[in-house]
Amino acid sequence: MQPQADSGLTEDVVFQIDSLSCSNSPGIAYISFKRDNPREYTTTSFQCILKFISKELDPSTGRPEEEGYEDEYQLEEVELSAGGDYIIPSYASFSSEWDRLRSGATATETFSLGAMESIKGTFHSFCTRLQSFHGSRPFTAACDSIIELLNMEPLGGTETPSSSSVHTLQLSGLVTGGGGKVLVRCRMTFTRGQGVTLELGVRAEQESACALVVSVVGG
């Protein structure tokens, strides 16, 4: 596995498979990476290449021959993302936790998301997850996409909008690696012809967790 250049990740430990045959297949190899800066949560992709040495079996003994030839096989890339890799769902009483975290790390950002055919620029990576956003139920798609993107726990039934023009989605999660608790409040308004305006409010115990959420939604 090879992360993208300047990813901020360094290979730490590798557990290889010594040998693999029909009798002991499949096998699992393990690779761990460490963050160069523990305060930063890197999102990146890994190029994956399976490298191995193929050996013929000696027909008289059934054992692998001494000599073999090196070979490799290109595998699919692996994504290291915020939702599922760094953030895990966690239940909370939103109002009390939101109030408790007011003295912690906070951020408020506004995103203007137009109609799908006119979306471009810095919102592209986020808005590709909103492709089901259409018609008279815009927030149903938007809510599902944000929940999936961040992998956070929706609270108070806010994952199911009751209005097609105004809605607030409340989310709760934990950031691994010491990031602690993080809450997200998504205030959304929809105007036909203009799309969705999203006000993203984040409160967290750690500044790094707060920055992670904002960077993911911002694309």
C-alpha positions as CSV (number, residue, x, y, z in Angstrom):
1,M,0.0,0.0,0.0
2,Q,1.3,3.4,-1.0
3,P,-0.4,6.6,0.2
4,Q,-0.6,9.7,-1.9
5,A,2.4,12.0,-1.8
6,D,2.5,14.4,1.1
7,S,-0.3,12.5,2.8
8,G,1.2,12.9,6.3
9,L,1.2,9.2,6.8
10,T,4.2,6.9,7.4
11,E,4.3,3.2,7.1
12,D,4.6,1.7,10.6
13,V,4.3,-2.1,10.7
14,V,3.9,-4.7,8.0
15,F,2.8,-8.4,8.6
16,Q,3.4,-10.3,5.4
17,I,2.2,-13.7,4.3
18,D,5.2,-16.1,4.3
19,S,3.6,-18.5,1.9
20,L,0.2,-19.3,0.3
21,S,-1.1,-22.4,-1.4
22,C,-4.3,-24.1,-2.0
23,S,-4.1,-25.8,1.4
24,N,-3.9,-22.6,3.4
25,S,-5.7,-20.1,1.2
26,P,-6.9,-17.4,1.8
27,G,-4.4,-15.5,3.8
28,I,-4.4,-12.0,5.3
29,A,-1.6,-9.4,5.3
30,Y,-1.6,-6.4,7.6
31,I,-0.1,-2.9,7.1
32,S,-0.4,-0.1,9.6
33,F,0.4,3.6,9.1
34,K,0.9,6.3,11.7
35,R,0.0,10.0,11.3
36,D,3.0,12.2,11.2
37,N,1.1,14.9,13.1
38,P,-1.3,13.3,15.7
39,R,-3.4,16.5,15.6
40,E,-4.2,16.2,12.0
41,Y,-6.7,13.7,10.4
42,T,-5.5,12.8,7.0
43,T,-7.9,11.7,4.3
44,T,-6.2,10.1,1.3
45,S,-6.2,7.1,-1.1
46,F,-3.7,4.3,-1.2
47,Q,-2.4,2.6,-4.3
48,C,-2.4,-1.1,-3.7
49,I,-0.2,-3.6,-5.5
50,L,0.0,-7.3,-4.5
51,K,3.6,-8.5,-4.9
52,F,4.5,-12.1,-4.7
53,I,6.9,-14.8,-5.9
54,S,5.3,-17.7,-7.9
55,K,6.9,-21.1,-7.5
56,E,6.2,-24.4,-9.4
57,L,5.6,-27.6,-7.4
58,D,8.1,-30.4,-7.9
59,P,5.8,-33.2,-9.2
60,S,7.9,-35.9,-7.5
61,T,7.8,-34.4,-4.0
62,G,4.8,-32.0,-4.2
63,R,6.9,-29.3,-2.7
64,P,7.7,-25.8,-4.1
65,E,10.9,-25.5,-6.1
66,E,13.7,-23.4,-4.8
67,E,13.6,-20.9,-7.7
68,G,10.6,-18.8,-8.5
69,Y,9.7,-15.6,-10.4
70,E,8.5,-12.3,-9.0
71,D,5.1,-11.1,-10.1
72,E,2.6,-8.4,-9.0
73,Y,-1.1,-7.7,-9.3
74,Q,-2.8,-4.3,-9.3
75,L,-5.6,-4.1,-6.7
76,E,-8.3,-1.4,-6.3
77,E,-7.3,1.7,-4.4
78,V,-8.3,2.0,-0.8
79,E,-9.8,5.2,0.5
80,L,-9.1,6.6,4.0
81,S,-12.1,8.8,4.7
82,A,-13.6,10.7,7.6
83,G,-16.8,8.8,7.9
84,G,-16.2,5.2,9.0
85,D,-12.4,5.5,9.4
86,Y,-12.2,8.4,11.8
87,I,-15.7,9.2,12.8
88,I,-18.1,6.7,14.4
89,P,-21.7,7.2,15.4
90,S,-22.4,8.1,19.0
91,Y,-25.8,8.8,20.7
92,A,-26.2,12.0,22.7
93,S,-28.8,14.4,24.0
94,F,-28.2,17.1,21.4
95,S,-29.4,20.2,23.3
96,S,-27.4,19.5,26.5
97,E,-24.3,18.3,24.7
98,W,-24.4,21.3,22.3
99,D,-24.6,23.6,25.2
100,R,-21.8,21.8,27.0
101,L,-19.5,22.1,24.0
102,R,-20.0,25.8,23.5
103,S,-16.7,26.6,25.2
104,G,-14.9,24.0,23.1
105,A,-13.8,24.1,19.4
106,T,-16.5,25.6,17.2
107,A,-17.0,26.4,13.5
108,T,-19.8,27.7,11.3
109,E,-19.6,27.6,7.6
110,T,-22.2,28.3,4.9
111,F,-22.3,26.4,1.6
112,S,-24.5,27.3,-1.3
113,L,-25.5,24.2,-3.3
114,G,-27.3,24.9,-6.5
115,A,-29.2,22.6,-8.8
116,M,-27.2,19.5,-9.8
117,E,-26.6,20.6,-13.3
118,S,-25.0,23.9,-12.1
119,I,-22.9,22.6,-9.2
120,K,-19.2,22.9,-9.7
121,G,-16.0,24.0,-8.0
122,T,-15.1,23.3,-4.4
123,F,-18.4,21.6,-3.7
124,H,-18.1,18.9,-6.4
125,S,-16.8,16.1,-4.1
126,F,-19.5,16.8,-1.6
127,C,-22.3,17.3,-4.1
128,T,-21.6,14.1,-6.0
129,R,-23.0,12.4,-2.9
130,L,-26.2,14.5,-3.4
131,Q,-27.1,13.1,-6.8
132,S,-30.4,11.8,-5.4
133,F,-31.3,15.4,-4.4
134,H,-34.3,16.3,-6.6
135,G,-38.0,17.1,-7.0
136,S,-40.3,18.0,-4.0
137,R,-38.3,16.1,-1.4
138,P,-34.9,17.8,-1.4
139,F,-33.9,17.3,2.2
140,T,-34.6,13.6,2.3
141,A,-31.8,13.1,-0.2
142,A,-29.6,15.7,1.4
143,C,-30.0,14.3,4.9
144,D,-29.2,10.8,3.8
145,S,-26.1,12.0,1.9
146,I,-24.7,14.0,4.8
147,I,-25.3,11.2,7.3
148,E,-23.5,8.8,4.9
149,L,-20.7,11.2,4.3
150,L,-20.0,11.9,8.0
151,N,-21.1,8.5,9.4
152,M,-22.7,10.2,12.4
153,E,-25.7,9.4,14.5
154,P,-28.9,11.4,13.6
155,L,-30.7,12.6,16.6
156,G,-34.3,13.4,17.5
157,G,-35.7,12.0,14.3
158,T,-34.1,14.8,12.3
159,E,-33.1,12.4,9.6
160,T,-36.7,12.6,8.4
161,P,-37.6,16.1,7.3
162,S,-41.2,17.3,7.8
163,S,-40.8,20.3,5.4
164,S,-39.6,20.6,1.8
165,S,-38.2,24.1,2.3
166,V,-36.6,24.3,5.7
167,H,-35.0,21.7,7.9
168,T,-32.3,21.2,10.6
169,L,-30.4,18.0,10.8
170,Q,-28.6,17.1,14.1
171,L,-25.8,14.7,14.3
172,S,-23.5,13.2,16.9
173,G,-20.3,11.2,16.7
174,L,-16.9,10.3,18.2
175,V,-13.6,11.0,16.5
176,T,-11.0,8.2,17.0
177,G,-7.4,8.8,18.0
178,G,-8.3,11.2,20.8
179,G,-10.5,13.5,18.8
180,G,-13.4,13.1,21.3
181,K,-17.0,14.1,20.9
182,V,-18.3,16.1,17.9
183,L,-21.8,17.5,17.2
184,V,-23.0,18.8,13.9
185,R,-26.0,21.0,13.2
186,C,-27.0,21.4,9.5
187,R,-29.5,24.1,8.9
188,M,-30.9,23.8,5.3
189,T,-33.2,26.0,3.2
190,F,-34.3,25.1,-0.3
191,T,-35.4,27.6,-3.0
192,R,-36.5,26.3,-6.3
193,G,-34.2,27.4,-9.0
194,Q,-31.4,28.2,-6.5
195,G,-31.0,24.9,-4.7
196,V,-29.9,24.4,-1.1
197,T,-28.2,26.8,1.3
198,L,-26.5,24.8,4.0
199,E,-25.3,26.4,7.3
200,L,-23.0,23.9,8.9
201,G,-22.4,24.3,12.6
202,V,-19.8,22.2,14.4
203,R,-18.9,21.9,18.1
204,A,-16.3,19.5,19.3
205,E,-14.0,18.7,22.3
206,Q,-10.9,19.0,20.1
207,E,-10.0,21.6,17.4
208,S,-8.8,18.8,15.1
209,A,-12.2,17.0,15.2
210,C,-14.0,20.3,14.4
211,A,-11.6,20.9,11.4
212,L,-12.0,17.4,10.2
213,V,-15.8,17.7,9.8
214,V,-15.6,21.1,8.1
215,S,-12.9,19.9,5.6
216,V,-15.0,16.8,4.7
217,V,-18.2,18.8,3.9
218,G,-16.2,21.5,2.2
219,G,-14.7,18.9,-0.1
